[in-house]
Amino acid sequence: MRRPSLDRRSAGIVGAAAAAAFAADVQYYLTLDPPQLPSRYLYDPLGSALFDAICLLPWYGITRAETALLAAHGREIFRRLAPLSTLVELGPGSGDKLRTLIDTGAGARGDLEVHLVDVSRAALDRAAHTLAASAVDLRMHEATYEGGLAAVARAPLPAGRTLVLFLGSNIGNFDPPAAAALMRSIRAALTPGDALLIGADLVKPEPQLLAAYDDPLGVTAAFNRNLLVRINRELGGDVDVAAFAHRAVWNAEQSRIEMHLVAVADTRIRVAAANLDFAVAAGDAIWTESSYKYQPTDVVHLLERAAFRPAAQWVDEANGFALTLVEAG
């Protein structure tokens, strides 16, 4: 494998600009009604490590189900898309699932070009380390999904088909209009015959969903509250982390799990870089994440509306997870 390269032409906000954007988002979203914080800021290095731990919990079956589906059907995916030359993963996480797909579907092939897209350099480095033993030509794009896709579309790619991967039920972090817009962006970056592989968590009984997002060990609670730790560290915040508790609720009407930080006592939020100083009453909540859940047919319809053609869908009924392969028409 060649030394991984980092494409900064399409790089998202970095350094001082990243801190300024973080401060601006905190200032804007915390003054909404209800107060919110964008879920993308959950994933600093500590947050990413905590999320990796969440993926190992017995109550969180998404990672195990998806990895098993990739291992079971990786060879078929490569066969269906032959000749497959380029893989693009949006939000690669630890890189473990991509490695599973490559090891299962590509075997010892060394002619794959792999592009990783994430706004977090730490996440890219972690995934690159995981893929270090794979015989692939690895490129990294520190960018938004749309920016990374645009960079890949501009780059001279090897002859063959391209497969974009959007795994881990990351689609669940987007509300329906945003999910539809992202699917259209992915389709616009592809040429006919290219493909998209998407993993989606499915609707299941409420107790099962709540256990996955409010685990008995408190790992998800630490993951959520770490967002306040990050604000204190990076933005000069003075937020009493102990004054907030984690809460997960199932909104059946919207088909989503919602994560909140709820004040357990009267407190104040002060964030110097965001020019914020306001009181928070006990019981007030900050909405930090939504995770939408799907029916298998909902995933197919979402992709068809973005001009993709269904190719295959594999469902883990026991864990409620679907892996869907579609082709650009």
Secondary structure, 3 states (H helix, E strand, C coil): CCCCEEECCCCCCCHHHHHHHHHHHHHHHCCCCCCECCHHHHCCHHHHHHHHHHCCCCCCCHHHHHHHHHHHHHHHHHHHCCCEEEEEEECCCCCHHHHHHHHHHHCCCCCEEEEEEECCHHHHHHHHHHCCCCCEEEEEEECCHHHHHHHHHHCCCCCCEEEEEECCCHHHHCCHHHHHHHHHHHHHCCCCCCEEEEEEEECCCHHHHHHHHCCCCCHHHHHHHHHHHHHHHHHCEEECHHHEEEEEEEECCCCEEEEEEEECCCEEEEEHHHCEEEEECCCCEEEEEEEECECHHHHHHHHHHCCEEEEEEEEECCCCEEEEEEEEC
